[in-house]
C-alpha cells in the first residue's frame, strides 16, 4: 500500500495476521464488522486442539476489547442486495463466500474501503467497494 489509508474496514483475515503487519499497511483509523466477531466467535469450536482453541479464544477476547464493531444493520442488508447481484453477474455462487460478502456489504453501506489479506475473496465487487490487499 503506497499511501496509508485514512480509514478502512478490516477483514477477518487482517485481524488474524495483525501481529505480522506493519503499521504502514493498516489504515490510520480502523474498524471491524460484527461479521468479523461472528467468524472469530466460531473459531475456537472449529478445532480439537486445546492450545489452538485457547489461542483463538484469546484472539476473540482481545478483538472484542479493542474494537467497537460496526453492526450488520438495515443499511448493510440493503447493500447486500447490490453485492449479491454483482457476484451473480460474475457467474459465481454467493453462498460460498457468504461471510465475506456480508462484510463487503457493510463496507459499502459505511462507505469504507475493505482491507484484506485475501483480495480474491472480493473479486467482482470492484465497482462497488474499494478493496485494498495488504
N, C-alpha and C positions, 0 to 999 in steps of 0.2 A: 504494500500500500504506500504509494509515494508521498501523499499528504495525509496526515492524520485526520480522520473524520471528526467532526464536532460532536455528532450524536449517532447512535446506532442501536439496533435491537440485536442482542447476541443470541445466536442459535445455540442449542444444547451442545453441539459439537465444540463450540468455543469454550463453554463452561467446562467441559471435560478436559480441555487442553490449556486452560487459563494459566496454569503454572509454567507452561512451556512457551508462552507467547510473550514477546516484549511489549512494553508499554506503548511503543510507537505503532504497534499493529492494532491496538484496541482504540476505539473512539474515546474522545475526552469524556463524554457523558454517555454512559451505557445503561441499557435497560434489558430486562428479560421478560418473557411472557409466562403466563401461568401454564402454558403448554410445556415449557421447559421444566417447571416444577413437577408437572404430571409425569414427564419422562424420567426425571430424577427420582421421583417417589416410587416408580415401578422398578427401578434398577436393583435395589437390594434383594428383592424377591426373585430376580432373574438369575441368581447364582446360588450354587450349593456350597461354595467355598466360604467358610466363616470369615476369614480375613478379608476377602474381597467384599463380602456383604457389609462388614464393618466400615471398610473404606468408602463404599458407595453411600452408606448411611451418613458418614461424616461429611461427604461432599454435599449431600442434600441439606443437611443442617447448616453448613457454612453458607450455602447459597441462599437458603431461607433467611438467614440472619443478615446477609449483605445487601439483599435487593428487596425492593417493593415492586413486585411483578405487575406488569400491565395485564389486566384481565382480558380473556376472550369474551367480549361483550357483544351487544347487538350490532355495533358498527363493524366489528370483526366478522360476525356471522354474515352480514350483508356483503362484505368484501370477499368472503369465501366463495360466494357465487361467481364472482369475476375470476378468481384464482382457479376454481374448478373448471370453468369454461375454457380458460387458457390451456389447461393441461389436456382436456378433451380435444381441443383444436390441434394439439401436437400429436394426437393419436396415442396418448398414454392413459394409463389407468390411475385415477386419483387415489383409490383406496390403498394402494401400495405405499403411498407417500403421505398418508393422512395427517400425521402429526406435523410433518414439515410444511404441508400446505396450510394447516391451521396457523402455524407460526408466520407463514408468508402473508396470510390474510390479516393477521394482527399488525404486521409491519405496514401493509397497505393502508389499513384503517388509521394508523397512527402517523403515516407519512414519514416513516423512518427507513433508512437503509437497513438491510438484513446482513449481518456479519456472520460468516460461516466458515467452517473448515471443509465443507463438502458442497462446493458450488453446483455440482451435478444434481444434487437433490432439488435444486430450484430452477433447473433448465426449463425454458419455455415461459418464464414469468418476467423476462427482461423488460417487456413493455408495461408492466405493472409496478414493479419494485426494483430498486437498486440492490443488487446482490454483490457483496464485497467478500471475496475469499481471502482468508489470511492463513 
